[in-house]
């Protein structure tokens, strides 16, 4: 079912400016997944979602190649409209992905260079989204999936990992064309000289997650409560979600603080995620002052590295936030214009997650580096998650995190899903063989993520073409159009 590629990083000092490609076809398949327990964030509580695979057939310098990308399609993140059904939101997500594939295919009917192709894809998708009243964050989900599939195919065809391909500049990415103030900067000036070999896993504490055994148990072989997870993985970094109601958040944060401090005697780090629960800065500042007034939360607040997207996206980029605690945007980072505006308003940075785009993420990293001296407290580019799992989506995401030098990354797919147990055994065996440092065989005979001393070993990811290094036999998964016709969306 799967074939693992062995990639050797060749000494490439040259610039392969002649690299061109054409797209022959896109293929979409679905693997429905259920969570181990509900993942509650913001206005949503996720129990299941479809995992979408995008396969692209390419001709790279006249030779056939194949690329792959995937993404879980979660409820109420790309659009947070409480009045729509998940089936409606899901149909919108699929529509923007299919539209991006149509644009991407037309833009590469004839051989083209990567950056020229990406520029057309991004611009045409943005134009379509504006006419169709599709928000930029959702529209760029389509761009990012198509972009990732093509990048995977190009890296495989070039027989080199993404870091080496970006360092060589052969993709022709012109940062100055994306943002004028980046004129003269090259991608190789932005990424790490060598990708990170290890990153800290920042553990998500969802709004409904069990903290101790008093909150219940789950007998499926993996840690369930917060205290179990800390013991099992050696965690030292945490992402804590808040609902924005002090009567709910204060007692829960007290218990979270007690559990973490008890199990992390050598110290810990945390981030707070507001998930757009506040509709103005004043209400968030009142909330944060209430946290500071509670002496039992002092150890937690001392550990806070950043506050993520506290304000609803409809208000986040209309208020100057310099008077509040240091914050970054996440859901508000929907287009190339958003981070510059956020920095002008006093935000310290943004998040990277692959669902928001690779080229866009590089442009954001470049802007933060360019403006570093003018950002009070210093710029922040955080690594966040969207319940990503392997063996494709999470590994591609980690590949970009390591080359951007992001040292701690929210990882929650392994916590809310049971490893790679939803895949056929052949897929799991291939992942275990290709990524022995990242996965291990659980005693219940399924591939599970390996987190040791709170860290992930990313060496195998960095040597694979685009993190994954596997080719899937897509006949093992249901074609998207068949899944839709038989009512698959209504089964979730």
N, C-alpha and C positions, 0 to 999 in steps of 0.2 A: 504493500500500500504506500509506504513512504520510501523515499530514497534520501539518504544523508549525503551531503556534499562535503568533500574535504577541500578546504581552501588554504592555499599557501599565500601569505602576504609577500608579494614580490617587491623588490626594490624599485619603486617607480618614481623617478624624479621628473619624468617627462609630463607633458600636458597633452592629453589625447583629444585635441580639439576636433578631430574628425569623427568622433563618436556620434552616431546618429541612430535613430530607431523609428520604426513604424509599428502601429498597433493593428493587429489582425482581428482580435475579438476579445470580449470580456465574458466571463461566466460567473454566475452567482449561485451559491449553495448555502443551505441553512442547517445548523445543528441546534435544536432547542435545548436549553439548559434550565435546570432548577437549582435554586440556592439550597445550602445546607439548612439555613434558617433565614428569616426575613432580614434584609438590609434596609434599615430605615434611615433616610437622609432627606432633609428638607420636607417637602410635601409628599414624598413618595415612600413607599415601602415595597421593595423589590423581592418577589418570590421566584420569578422566572423571567427569562428573556431569550430571544433568538440570537445565536451567534452567527453572524453573516461572514461568509468567505467570498473574496473577490479574486478570481484568477484571470490573468491577462496573458494572451499569446502575442509575443513580440517578434519582430525582426530587428536584431541589433547588429549594425554594420553588415546587414544582409544575411545574418545567420539567425535561425530560430532560437527563441528563448522564452521562458515562462516565468511569470512573477506572481506573487501571492500576498494578500493582506487579509486581515480579518478584524472584526470588531463586534463586541456585544452591544446590542441596541437597548439601552436601559430606559425605564419610564421617567418622564418628568425631569430631564436634565437639559437637553438641548432646547426644549421649550418648557417653561414652568407654568402651564395653564391648568389650574385645578379643575376647570369645567369640562375638559375633554377626556374621552376614554382613551386608554392606552392603545387600543386598536387604531384610533384616529391618529395619534401621535406616531405610532409605528408605521402606518401607511405614509405619513409625511417623510419620515426618515428614509424609507425605501425609495420614495419618489426623488428626493434630492440626490441620493446615491446613483440611481439609474440615470438621472439627468446629467450628472457629472460624467458618467461613463459614456453617454452619447456625445457630449462635448469633447471629452478626451479622445474618443475614437476618431471623430471628424478632424480634430487638430493634428492627428498623426496618421492620416490616410497615406500621406507621402512622408518620406524620411525627414526627420526634424531633429534638432538638438533639444536636450531636456529643458533648459530654462525657457526657451522660446515656447515650447509646448506648455509648460506649467503656467507661464504668464497668460497664454490664451485661455487655458482651462480656468484659472482663477477669475479672470476678467469676465468671461462669458457666463460663468456660474453666478457671479455677483450681479450681472445685468439681469439674468433670468430671475434671480431671487428677488430683486427689487420690484420687477414687474409682477411677480407672483406673490408678493408680500410674505416672503420666507425670510426669517431673521438670519443675520450673517452667521451666527454660531451654528445653526442647523445647516445652512447652505454649505459651510466649509467642512462639515462631516463628509459630504460627498467628495469634495476636492481631496481631502486627506486620504480617504480610502483608495481612490484611484491613483493618487500620487504615490502612496506606499507600495501598491502592487507593481507599478512601473519601476520604482526604485529597486524593489526586490529583484525584478527581472534583469535590470541593468547591472546590478552588482553580481548576480549569478553569471551573466554573460561575460563580464569583465574579470571574473574569478578573483574578486577582491572584496573585502568588507567595506561597509559604508564609510567608515572613518577614513580609510585610505582613498576612496573615490572622492570624498569631499575635500580632502587635503590636497589632492592633485588639481582641483578646480576644473576637471574635465566635464563636469555637468554645466559649466558656464554660468553659474548663479551670480547675478549682478546685484549686489546689495544696494548699490547706489540707485539702481533703477526702481527698487522697491521703496526706498526712502532716501530722499536727496541728501540728508545729513550723514548718510553712511557712505557717501561717495569716497572712493579710495580704499575702503575696507574690503578685504577678501574673506571668504568663508574660512580659509586657513588661518586667518588672524583671530577668528572667533572661537573655533573649536580647540579642544585640548591637543597638545603635541602627541600624547598617547591617551587612549580612552581609559577610564578608571577600571581597575581590575576587581574592585569590590565597591558596593554601595550599601548604606544602611537601609534596611526595610523599615519604613515608618508605618506603624500599625494603625489601621483605622478603628476608632471606637464609635460605632454607629449609635444612633439615638436609642435603639432598642437592644443593643448588645448586652449580653449577660456579663456582669463584672466578677461575681464570685459564685461559688457553688450554691449559695443561698438563692440565686436567680434561676437555678435549674441546671440540667445536664443534657448532653447529647452524646450518645455512644456510637460514633462512626469512625473512631480511630484518630481523629484530629482534635487539637485543642479547641475548646468551645468558649470558655469564659476568658475574661481579660487576664486574670491571674494565671490560668493554665497556659495561655499564649506566651506570657512573659517568661514563665519557667521553661517551656518547651523550646522557644526560639532565642532566648537571651535578649529580648527586645530592649532598646534604650530610646527609641524615637516613636512618638505617638501623634496621631492626628485625631483630634477630639471634635466631634460635631455637637453644635448647640442648636436648640430650637428657638432661642430668643425670648423665652418666658422665664423670668427669674424664679418663679415658684416651682418650676420644673427643673431648670438647669442647676440652680444652686445646690440642692441636696444631691443631685447626681454627680456634679463636679466634686463635691466634698468626698464622695465615696471613691470616685476615680482617683483623686489625689491620694487618698489613703492607701488604695491598692498599689498604685505605681510606686509611691515612696517606700512602701513596705517591701516591695520586690526589687527595687532598683536602688540599693543603698549607696552605690557609687555615682548616682546622679542620672538625670534623663533630660530629654529635650522634647518639646511638644509644639504643635501648631493648633490653632483654633479655626474651625471652619463654620462660618455663619450660614452657608448655603442660601444666601439671599433672603434671610428671614427678617431683615430690618428694612424699613421703607424710608428712613432718613437717618442722617448721621447723629442727630441729637438723641434719638432713641437708642442707637447703639452705644453712644458714649455713656448714657445713663445706665445701660446694662453693664458695661465694662466697669463703671465706677462701683456698682453693686458687688461685682466680683472682687474688686480690690479692697472693698470694705470688710470682706469676710476673711479674717485672719487665717482660717484653716486652709484657704486656697493660696496662700503666699508661696508655698513650694512650687505649685503648678504655674502660677503667673510668672515666677522668676525663670521658668524653663521655656516660656513661650518665645518662639523664633519669628513667627509671623501670624497675622490674622488674615484669613482668606475669604474674600467676597462676602463681607458682612451685609452689604447693601444690595437690595434687589437691582437687577440689571437695568430696570426702567429708570432708576434714580442714581445708580452708582457713578455714572460719568457726568453728572450734572451738579455735584457738590464738591467743594474744596475740602479735602479730608486732612489737611495739615494739622488741624486742631485735635484730631483723634489719634489713637495709637497707630503704630505702623501697620499699614494694610497693603495687600496685593489684590489684583483682580483675578478672576478665573472665568466664570461664565460671561463676564462683560468683555472678554478678549475674543471677540468674534471675527474681527477683520484687521487688516494691516493698520488701519487708522486708530485703533482703540488704545494700544499701549502708549503712543506719544501723548494722547489726550489724558490718559490716566496719570502719567508722570507729571504732566503740567498741573494736575489737580492735587498733587501731593502723595499719590500712591508710590510705593517703593519698588514695584515690579509686577510680575505676572507669574502664572504657572505655565509649565510645559506639560502637555500630554499629547500623544500622537494624533488623537482625534481632532485636534485643532490645527494640525498641519505641520509638515517637516520644514518646508521652505519658510513658512511664516514663523516657526519656532527659531530658526536660524536668524531671521531678521530681528526678532525680539531680543535674542541673546546679543546680537551686534549692537542694538540700540542701548541696551543696559550697559554694555561695556563702554560705549561712546559717551554716555551721560553719567558714568559712575561718580565722577568727582562732584557733580551738582545734585546728587540725591542724598539728602540728610540720612545718616545711618548706613548708607551704602545700598546698592541695588540688590534686589532679590529675584532670582529665577528659581522657582521651586519645582519639584517634580511631583505631580499628582496623578491620580488613578481614576479609572472609570470601570472598576470591577474587571480589569483586564486579566485574561488567563492565557496560558500557552496552548499549543507550542508555537503560535505565530504572533498574535497581537502583543502579549506582554513582552516577549523577547525582542520584537522590533522596537517597542517603547523603551526598554532598557538600553538598547543599542544607542538610541539618540541621547538618553540621559547620560550615559557614560562619556560620550564624545563632547557633550556640553559641560561636563565636569560637575554635574549635580550630585552631591555626595549622599543625600538622603532622599528617598523616593517613597511616596505613599504606595503601598502595595496591599491590596485587599482581595484580589480575585481568589488567592489561595485560601483565604479565611472564609469567604462566603460560598465558595464552591469546593467540592471534595477533590482537590488535586486535578489530575487529568482523567479521572475515573469515568467521565462521560464519553471518552473516546474509545474506539476499538483498541484491542490490546496491541495491535501492530503499531499504531500511532504512538502509544505510550512507550513501547520498547525502543522505537527509533529516537524518541526524545531522551530517554535514559541513556542511550548509547552516545548520542551526539552532544549531550549537555550533562555529563556525569557530575560536574561540579555544581550545577544548578538544581538538578532533580535527583531524587533518590527513590529506591523502591520501598514503599511502605510495607510493613509486615502483613497488611491485608492485600498485598499484591496489586497496588496501583501506583502510578507515578505521582509523587508529591514534591512540592517545592522544598528545597533544602535551605533553611535559614539557620546559620550557626553564629553564635555570639551577636545576634541581631543583624547579620550581614548576608548579602547575596554575592556569590562568586560569579563574576561576569566575564571571565576569560573566554569561555567557549562562545559566548554571544559576540564578543569583540572580534573573534577570528572567523565567524560565519559571514556570509555575504551581506545580509541585513538582519543580523540578530538570530534568525531562525536556522537557516541552512538546511531546511527540509522541504521536500516536494510532496504534496498530498495527492493521493488518488481521489479526485473529487466525486467519483461515483459512489463513494461510501456515504455521502451526504445528499440530502434531498435538494433538487434544483429549486431555486427560489420561486419560480413561476408555478411549479407543481405544489409547493407548500402553501402558497397563497390561494390557489384554486381549491384546494381541499379544506380550506378554512383553518390553516395552521395558526393564524394570528388570534383566532378566537379561543385557541387551546391554552394560551398562556395565562 
